[in-house]
Amino acid sequence: KATARRGRLMVRQDESKHRAPVRVLLDTRTVVHGHDSFELAIEAVASIATALEREQRPYEVVTASGERLGQAGQRHLATVLDALAVIDVTGRDRIASVGSGRRSTAVLFVTGAARAADIAVVDLMVPRGGGLLVVTTAGSPIELTLRGRRAPLLIAPRPDEAFATVWNAAVLRWQ
């Protein structure tokens, strides 16, 4: 009916009302962070969580040591920001166990010095059709190809740059 009414081909696209939660993984390991890179990583996670909350997109924030910040789902920005305000680096490395058995269609991995082995482990949390975005806050980004998929989006802000500005520029280049 819509095609006949408008005089051009119309295609109906149903949109799913249920959107899978985005997993934001904050790397809290001392081996990848200095003081400045960790502060920038916290700023990045706070900015990402705020944007996801504004878009009413369900998300969860998990650390590399397995700690969940806030609650899973929506409307928990205040508890996430409170937890980020007091979080500190730790030597515990549980990245592999954080993602075991739990996959998410979108994973944002916020780390210090990006290491290919760590990113490959995080990539296992994402199914084939999903997306992986890596924010590295120390050093320069590395080139990767993972499981034959398009390389993940790598964002590497400098300490003197606003994270939101670097994020927007990187996303525009990537698209």
N, C-alpha and C positions, 0 to 999 in steps of 0.2 A: 504494500500500500504506500509506503513512504517513497519508494522509487517512482511509482506512477504520479504521486502528488508533486514531487520535486523535479521530475523530468531528468534525473540522473541516477546512476546506480547508488544505492544506499546499502551498506552492510551493517548488520547488527553485531555488536561486540559486547557480550556480557562481561561485566567486571566482577571479580570475586570480592565478596564482602569481607572474607577472612584473609588477612594478610599475615604471612608467617613473620614471627618476630626477628628483628635484626639482632645479631649477637655482636656486642662491642667487647673486644678482648684487650684489656690493658696489661701490657707486659710490665711487671713490677720487679723483675730480676735485677740484682745489682750488677750482673755481668754485662748487661747491655745499656745501662744508664749511668750518666754522671748527674750531678745536681741539676744543672740547667736543662738537660734533656728530659729529666723526669718531670720537672715543672711544666715544660712545654707539652709533654704527653698528657698530663692532668688537664691542662687547658684544652687540648684537643678533644679529650673524652667529654669534658663538660660542654664544649661547643656542639659536639655531635649529639649528645643526649638532649640538649636543649632543642636542637633542630628536629630531632625525631619526635620529641614530645609535642612541639608546635604543629607538626604534620599529623599528629595523632596516630603515629606508627608504633606498634608494639615493639619493645626492645628489651634487652637485658644487658647489663654490664657485669663482666666477669674478669677477675684478675688471673694472671698466669699461675698464681698459687692456689687457684680454685675458689677464691672468695667471691661470692655474689654481692654486688653493691645494689641496694634497693630491692625492689620486688620485680619479678618477671611481669611483663605486660605493659600497660599504660599508666599514666598519671602517678609516677613515682619519682619525678625529677628532683623534688626537694630532698628525698632520702639519698638519692645518688650523689647530689652535690654535697650533702653533709658528709657522706663517706669519703668523697674525694678530698675534702678539706683536711682530713686527718690521716690519709693513707701515706704509707712510706714504702720505700724499696725493701725487698726481701731477697734472701738467697734461695728461697724455695722455687724449684722449677717443676711445675706440674702441667705444663702446656699440653702434653700428650694426653694426660688423664682428664683434663678439663673438657676436651672435645670428644672423648671416647663415647661412642654410642649416641651422641647428640649432634645432629647436623642441623644447619640453618641455611636458608636460601641466600642469606647475605651475612657476611662476616667482615667486620672492620677491625683489623689488628693494629693496635697502636703500640709501637715498640721504640726502643732507643736506637742502637746500632743494628740495622737490619742484617740478619744472617739467613742465608738461603735455606739451611736445614730447618730453622724455626718456621719460616714461611711455608715450607713444604709440609710440615706437620699441621699447621693451621689450615692449609689448603684441603686437607683430608676432611675437615669439618663441613666443607661446602660441596653439595651435590653438583653434578655436571652442569646443570642449567643455572646454578647460582652465581653470585658475585663475590669476589674477594677484593677488599681495598686495604692497602697497607700504608700506614702513616709512620714514617721513621723520623725521629727527632734528634738523632745524633749521626753524624757522618753523611755520606751521600747515598742515594738510592742505588740498588743493585738491579741488574737486568735479570729477569726470570722468565722461564716458560714452564708452566706446571701442567702436568697431565694432558698435554696437547691443547689446552684451552688458551684463550686469549690471555696474555700476561695480566696480572692484577694491576690495578691502578696504584701507583706508588707516589706518595706525597711526602716531600722532605722540606718542611719549613725551617728557616734559620731562626735562632733565638731572637733576632731583632725584627722579625716579621710577624704580623698578626696572622694567626692560624686561619681565620675565616677568609682572608684575602688570598692566601696560598691555596686553600681548599677550592674556592670558586674558580681560580685560574686553572688549576689542575683538572677539575671536572670539565670545564669548557674545552680544554685541549684534548681530553680523553674522548669526549663525545664526537 
